[in-house]
Amino acid sequence: MLVLASASPRRWELLAQAGFSFEVQPADVNEDLRPGEDPIAYVTRLAREKAEAVFAERPNADPELVVLGADTTVCVDRQILGKPASADDAARMLRLLSGRTHRVITGVALVSASQTQVAAEVTAVQFLSLSEAEIASYIATGEPSDKAGAYAIQGYAARWIPRIEGCYFNVVGLPIALVSTLLNALPLRA
């Protein structure tokens, strides 16, 4: 049995689109960045902590229980851009991304009774230059409010992304091929 330790509707949709059967049980973990923590260490730590927290809440679970944790961040100029705290913060992030290429990094963790697997996917995303009017208009849609880096590639912001290098689904929030590969490597799964 697969359990997704995430409240993200994008992750639910991606797993369902890919044909996975799963339950959803969001994890409640502290997502604060630790001093000196690099982006890959940050997202893989959070993914692992989320999966472990949900796994621990099921002490008498099915022996084939596998919990999937994931966390996504955006990185530009060595800065980690999580979800914006406000409209002003979203505007700041979008200005940083404007006219540049940044990285989207998703940490993935699978926790089962027999093992824990942790991996990360990195995708380079190129942004067109944005005007202040475009930024303000986008923020007014509400779309940036709960997205790492203050944008959704699958939404309105798609018009500003001419090119990516790597996994598209990673930018949406869950690198499906990586998840599938990790699941297939588990000894309990056929």
N, C-alpha and C positions, 0 to 999 in steps of 0.2 A: 504494500500500500504506500502510495506517494502522498506526502503532505507538503504543501507550499507554505512556508513560514513568512508570508508577505501579505500586506493589505493592498498591494498595487493591482488595480484592475488591468493594467497593461500586461503584467506578468500572468495573470489568470487567463487573459485572452490568448496570449502567445502559447501557453501550455495547451490550452484547449484546441487551438487551431492546429497544433502539431499532433493532435490525437492522443495526448496523455490523459489518463484518468487520475484524478487527484482530489484531495480535500484541501480546504484553505483554513489555516489557523495562524493568524498574524502573531508575530513575536513582538515582545515589548523589551527592547534593549536600549541602553544609552548609546546614542550615535555620535557623541562628541569625538572630535579628532584629538588624538594624543599628541603631545609635543614631539616634533621631529618625525612624525609618522608620514611616510610617503603614500601617494595615492593607491598603489596596488596593495600595500600592507593594510591600509585603512579599509578598503572595500572587502578584502578577503577576510579580515578580522571580523567585520560586521556580519558578513554572510555566515561565517562559522558560528558566531555568537547567537545569531537568530535561529539557525538550525539546531544548535545544541539546546537552546532554551525551550523550543517546542518539543524536541525529543524528550527532554527531562520531564515535561508535563504529562507524559504518557508512560508511566512506570510499568504498566502491565500490558503494553502494546503488543500487537501482532509482531512476531519475530522478523517478519519481512518489511517492517516499517522503515521507510526512508524519508527523511525530512530534508527538503530543499530550502536553503537560505540563499538570498541574493541581495546585493547592494550595488547601486550604480552611482558614479560621480563623474563630473566633468573636470578636466584639468587644463589650465592654460597658464603659461608663465610660472609653472610650479605651484600655482594656486589651485586649491581644491574648491570647486564650486558645487555646493550641495543645493538643496531646495532654497529658494529665496525667502528671506524673513519678511519682506514687504515689497510693495511695488517699486520703491526706490532701490532696493537691493536687486530686484529683477532687472531694472534698467541698468544698474552698474554692471551686472553680469553680461547682459546683451551687448553693452558697449565694449567690454573686454573681448567678446567673441567676434565682434564685427570686423569683417575683412581679413580674418585670420583662420588658421587651422588649429584645432584643439583636439584633445583626446577624450574619448568617453571610455571609462573603465568600469567593468562590472565584475565583482567578485561573486563566485558561486561556491556553495558548500553543500555537500551531501553527507548527512549523518545517519548511520544505521547502527545496529547492535554490534556489527563486526568491524566497522571502520568509519573514518571520516576522510572525505576527499575534499580538497580545496583547490580552486583554480581561478584564473582571471582571464578576461578577454579585453583586448584594447582595440579600439577603432578610431582612426583619424577622420575628423569631420571638418570640411572646409565651409566657411560662412562667407557670403557676400557682404559688402559694406552696407550697413544699415543707417538710415537717417534717424534723427531724433523723432520725427513724426511716425516713422515705421515702428520704432521701439514703443512709443506711447500708445499707438493703435493696437499693437500686439498685447501689451500689458492689459489694456482695457478689455480684451477678450476673456481674461481670467485664465487662459491656458498655461501661462508660465508659473502659476502660483505653487504647484506641487511637483514641479519637474526639476531634476538636477540640471544646473546650468541655465535654468529659466526658459527652457524651450522643449518642444515636442517635435521630433523629426516627422512623425506620422500625422502631424496637424498643420496648422497654418504656417509654421516656420519652415515647412518643406520648400517653400518658394525661395528661401535664402540659402539652400544647401545644394550647390551644384555637383558636389562630389564627396564620396566617402571612400576610405580605404580600410576594408575589414568587414565585419559582420554588421549588417543593417539592424538585425534583431537585438544586438547588443545595445545599440543606440536607443532603441525603443525601451529596453530595460531588462532583457533576458536573452543571452546568447543560446538559442535553442540547440544548435548543433553541439556545442560544448556540453550542455546539460545532458543531451542524449548520449553522447560519448561516455560521460561519467557514469550515467545510469547503467549503460550496457556493460561497464567494467565491474559493476558490483557482483559479488559471487551469488547472491540470492536471486538475481534477476536473469531471466532468459532472454 
